[in-house]
Amino acid sequence: MANPWFVYLLRCGDDSLYAGITTDVERRISEHNEGGPKSAKYTRNRRPVKLVYQEECKDRSNATKREMAIKKLTRKKKLELIAGS
């Protein structure tokens, strides 16, 4: 079986929320916090970032769909998702 994919939410230094997907959450958080070419443009100027939510998905397709669904949520709904985890 292939490695699972994860959807994650970060709280950025400016208190905004960022959603992404990866197969290795710890590595991805490090990349975001290092601010190099592998960090997301959005998080580069909003460091440090902190992991506040993650969810396992069976494959990249499901992770991408879930990421898009989370991105469409209001901030209030994202905070409820975080609080419920």
The 8 nearest C-alpha neighbors of each residue, nearest first, counted from 0:
[[1, 2, 3, 57, 58, 4, 56, 59],
 [0, 2, 3, 58, 57, 4, 22, 59],
 [1, 3, 4, 22, 0, 58, 57, 23],
 [4, 2, 57, 58, 56, 22, 1, 55],
 [3, 5, 22, 56, 58, 21, 59, 55],
 [6, 4, 55, 21, 20, 54, 56, 22],
 [7, 5, 20, 54, 53, 19, 62, 66],
 [6, 8, 53, 52, 19, 18, 20, 5],
 [9, 7, 18, 52, 17, 51, 50, 53],
 [8, 10, 50, 17, 49, 16, 51, 48],
 [9, 11, 16, 49, 48, 14, 15, 51],
 [10, 12, 48, 14, 15, 13, 45, 46],
 [11, 13, 46, 45, 47, 14, 48, 10],
 [12, 14, 11, 15, 45, 46, 10, 47],
 [15, 13, 11, 12, 10, 16, 45, 48],
 [14, 16, 11, 13, 10, 17, 12, 9],
 [17, 15, 10, 9, 11, 8, 14, 18],
 [16, 18, 9, 8, 10, 19, 15, 11],
 [19, 17, 8, 7, 9, 66, 70, 16],
 [18, 20, 7, 6, 66, 8, 17, 21],
 [21, 19, 6, 5, 7, 62, 4, 66],
 [22, 20, 5, 23, 4, 24, 6, 27],
 [21, 23, 4, 5, 3, 24, 2, 20],
 [24, 22, 21, 26, 25, 27, 5, 4],
 [23, 25, 27, 26, 21, 28, 22, 5],
 [26, 24, 28, 27, 23, 29, 30, 50],
 [27, 25, 29, 24, 23, 28, 30, 31],
 [26, 28, 30, 24, 29, 25, 23, 31],
 [29, 27, 31, 25, 30, 26, 24, 32],
 [30, 28, 32, 26, 27, 31, 33, 25],
 [29, 31, 27, 38, 33, 28, 32, 37],
 [32, 30, 38, 28, 29, 34, 33, 27],
 [31, 33, 29, 34, 30, 47, 46, 48],
 [34, 32, 30, 35, 31, 29, 38, 43],
 [35, 33, 43, 38, 32, 31, 30, 36],
 [34, 36, 37, 38, 33, 30, 31, 43],
 [35, 37, 38, 34, 39, 30, 40, 33],
 [38, 36, 35, 30, 39, 31, 34, 27],
 [39, 37, 31, 30, 34, 35, 36, 43],
 [38, 40, 41, 42, 43, 31, 37, 36],
 [39, 41, 43, 42, 38, 44, 34, 36],
 [42, 40, 39, 43, 44, 45, 17, 38],
 [41, 43, 45, 39, 44, 40, 46, 31],
 [42, 44, 34, 40, 45, 41, 39, 38],
 [45, 43, 42, 46, 41, 40, 34, 12],
 [46, 44, 42, 12, 11, 43, 13, 47],
 [47, 45, 12, 48, 44, 11, 32, 42],
 [46, 48, 12, 32, 11, 45, 49, 31],
 [49, 47, 11, 46, 10, 12, 9, 32],
 [48, 50, 10, 9, 51, 11, 47, 28],
 [49, 51, 9, 52, 8, 10, 48, 7],
 [50, 52, 9, 8, 49, 10, 81, 53],
 [53, 51, 8, 7, 81, 50, 54, 84],
 [54, 52, 7, 6, 8, 5, 55, 51],
 [53, 55, 6, 5, 7, 56, 52, 4],
 [56, 54, 5, 4, 6, 3, 53, 57],
 [57, 55, 4, 62, 5, 58, 61, 3],
 [58, 56, 3, 4, 61, 55, 59, 62],
 [59, 57, 60, 61, 4, 56, 3, 62],
 [58, 60, 62, 61, 4, 63, 57, 56],
 [59, 61, 63, 62, 58, 64, 57, 65],
 [60, 62, 64, 63, 59, 58, 56, 65],
 [63, 61, 59, 65, 56, 60, 64, 6],
 [62, 64, 66, 60, 61, 65, 59, 67],
 [65, 63, 61, 67, 66, 62, 68, 60],
 [64, 66, 68, 62, 67, 63, 61, 69],
 [67, 65, 63, 69, 68, 64, 62, 6],
 [66, 68, 70, 64, 65, 69, 63, 71],
 [67, 69, 65, 71, 66, 70, 64, 72],
 [70, 68, 66, 72, 71, 67, 65, 77],
 [69, 71, 67, 68, 72, 66, 18, 73],
 [72, 70, 68, 69, 67, 73, 66, 74],
 [73, 71, 69, 70, 76, 77, 74, 68],
 [72, 74, 76, 75, 77, 71, 70, 69],
 [73, 75, 77, 76, 78, 72, 16, 79],
 [74, 76, 78, 73, 77, 79, 72, 80],
 [77, 75, 79, 73, 78, 74, 72, 80],
 [78, 76, 80, 74, 79, 75, 72, 81],
 [77, 79, 81, 75, 80, 76, 82, 74],
 [80, 78, 76, 82, 77, 81, 83, 75],
 [81, 79, 77, 83, 78, 82, 76, 84],
 [80, 82, 78, 79, 84, 83, 52, 77],
 [83, 81, 79, 80, 84, 78, 77, 52],
 [84, 82, 80, 81, 79, 78, 52, 77],
 [83, 81, 82, 80, 52, 53, 79, 51]]
